[in-house]
Amino acid sequence: MLRKHLLSDTGIYHLYNRGVDRRNIFEDNEDYSRFLSLMFLCNGSNTVQRGMVSSGDTTFYDRGENLVEIYAYCLMPNHFHFLLRQRGDNGVSKLMKKILTGYAVYKYERRGSLFEGPYKSSHIENDRYFGYLVHYIHLNPLVLSTKKDNKDFARQIVEYPYSSYGAYALGLENELLSKETIPVDVCEIKSAEQMISIWRQAKEVRKELEK
């Protein structure tokens, strides 16, 4: 895949992609679970063997050396977001190739392309941008809210099972994350209401992120 810029060793990046024609890439719980299993298994220098993903608990496999450190993620019906640090040469490219190829093979019955093109990436150059990206990624489920009030918004964020929010705000175990090396203390944000309030005050950053 051609990238607009070279990904530096140990650089922090926001990665994202969506389904072709904005179609759903996740259609049921099995799809989400499959992708999350791939995120864990593919984040390593060892080869992912056929059958590993469908074997149930994938955490006991020896993945080898991690390719990246994942700080935040959110899987939405027609797109996904990752916030991560590359640990070595081509770590991001290797990870994404394994994940997207594995998931496309799993969804083999689909004719044509599953994703709209190569995944997109943006380099995170300062702590402020990093912090707001954590909010941005975790607030994605707001679009699924049926009501437009803060209480419903907060419930949607807290109860959404396919993001890393619960690991930070609720202390839930998450084998995908490298929280111990995160460069910004996002753990201070304890509630979804607080995160929504902070985000609504950050209009300029929001405009930048949503371009």
N, C-alpha and C positions, 0 to 999 in steps of 0.2 A: 504494500500500500504506500502511496506517495504521501508524504507529510508536508505541510506548509513550512515547517521549520524542524531542525534537528532537535531531538529530545536529549537534553544534557544529562550526564550521569548525576544521580542524587537530586535532580530537579523535582519540584512539586508541580503536579498538573491536574487540571480538571478535564476529564474525558467524558464524552457523551455521544450518543447516537440514537437514531429512532428508526422505526419501520418505514419501508418504502411507501410513498403516498400517505404517510402518517398512519398506516394501518397498525393494528395491535401486533406486537411481537410476543406478548404474554397473554394467553387466553384463559388460563385456569391455574389453580394452585400448583399443579404438577409442573407446569412450565416455569413458574417462579422458582420452585424448589430445585428444578434441574439447573437453572442458571446459577443459583446460589452455590450449588454443589460444584459446578464448574469453576466459579470464582475461587473457591477454596483449593480444589485439586490443581488447577492450572497455575497457581501462584507458587511455582517451584521449578527448579532446574531439571527435575526428573520428568520423564515422558509419562503422560497420562495414558494408561492402557485401556483398551476396550472393556467395558463392563464395570469399571471402577465407579462411575457416576451412579449407576443403577443398583449398586450393591447395598445401599442403605446408608449406614454411618460411614462417611468418607474421611473423618478426622484422624483415623489410625494409620492412614497411608503415609509413607515416607515421601514427601514432596521434594526433598533436596533443599537447596538454598532458595530462600524467597527471592522472587524477581522484583517485587515492589512491596511497599508498606501502604496498606489501605487505611485511610483516615475516615472516610465517609462515603456512603453510597445510597442510592435510592433507585429502585426498579419501578417504573410506571408502566401502564398497559402498552403504550406505544413508544417508549424511550427509556433510557437509563442514564444515570450520572455516577461517576466515580471521582473521588478526590484522593490522590495518592502520590507517593514519592518513589521515584525510580532508584533502585539500589545498585545498578551496574549497567554495562553496555547493553542496549536494546532490551532492557527489562520490560518496558511498557509494550513494545512491539511484540515480544515473545508471548507475554501474557494475553494480549488482546487477540493475537492470531489463534492461540489455543482455545480461548473462551468462545470467540465468534464462530470458529470452524466447528467446534464441538457442538455448539447450540444449533447451528445451521444443519448439521448432520442429523441431530435429534429431530429437527423439524423438517425432515427430508421430503415429507409429502407435499410441501408447498412448492408450487411451480414459480420459477423466477426468483428474483432476489428477495431476501428477507429484510435486509437493512437498506437504507436509502443510499449508502455509499460507505467509504472508509470512515472510521470513527473520527470525531473532531477532538482537538486538544488545545488547551490554552495554558500558558505557563504562569504560575503564581509567583509574583515577585516581591510581595510584602505581606506582613502579618495581617494587616487590615483587610486586604483582599481575601486572604485565606479564611479569616473569621467570618466574613459575610458569605463566602461560598458555602461554608458549613451550614449557615442558616438557609441559604437558597436551596441547597440540595434537600435538606430535611423538611422544608416547607412545600415541596412539590405536591404532596398528597392533598393540599388544600383545594385543588381543582376538582377533587372527587367529592367534596362536601355538598350535601343536599341543601343545607341552610347556610346563610351568610352572616353568621354571628360568631363572636370570638369563642363562645363555649363549644359550638359545633366544630369550629376550626381546630381548636385545641384537641378535642376528642379524635378528630381525624388523624392528626399527627401522632398522638400517643398510641392509638390502636393500629396504625398501619404496620403490617408485619414485614414489609419488604424494604426497609431502610435501616440505617445504623442508629437512628435516633434513640431507640430504647437502650442501647448500650451506654450512652452518655447520660441521658436524663434519668433513666430508671435503674441503671446498673446491671442490665441484663447481660448474660454471657454471650459473646460473639467471637467465634474463632476466626472470622475474616479480618478483624481489625488489629491494627498495631497502635493501640491507644497510648502505650508507654513511651512512644517516640514522637507523639504529636507535638508540633512546634508552637501551638497556641492552646491555652487552657480553655477549651470550650466546655469543659465539665462544670464551669461556674453557672451555665445556663441550666436551671433545674426544671423549668416549666415551659410548656408549649406556649402559654399565654405571654410569657416574658419574651420568648423568641419572636412571636408575631409582632409584639410591640416594638422590639428593636428593628425588625425588618421594615416596618411601616415608616420608621424615622429615617431610614437609609435610602432616600429616593434617588440620589445621584448614583450610588453604587448599584442600585437595582436597575437603573436605566442602562448602565454599562454592561451588567451581566445578561440582560435580556435582549441585547442587540442581535 
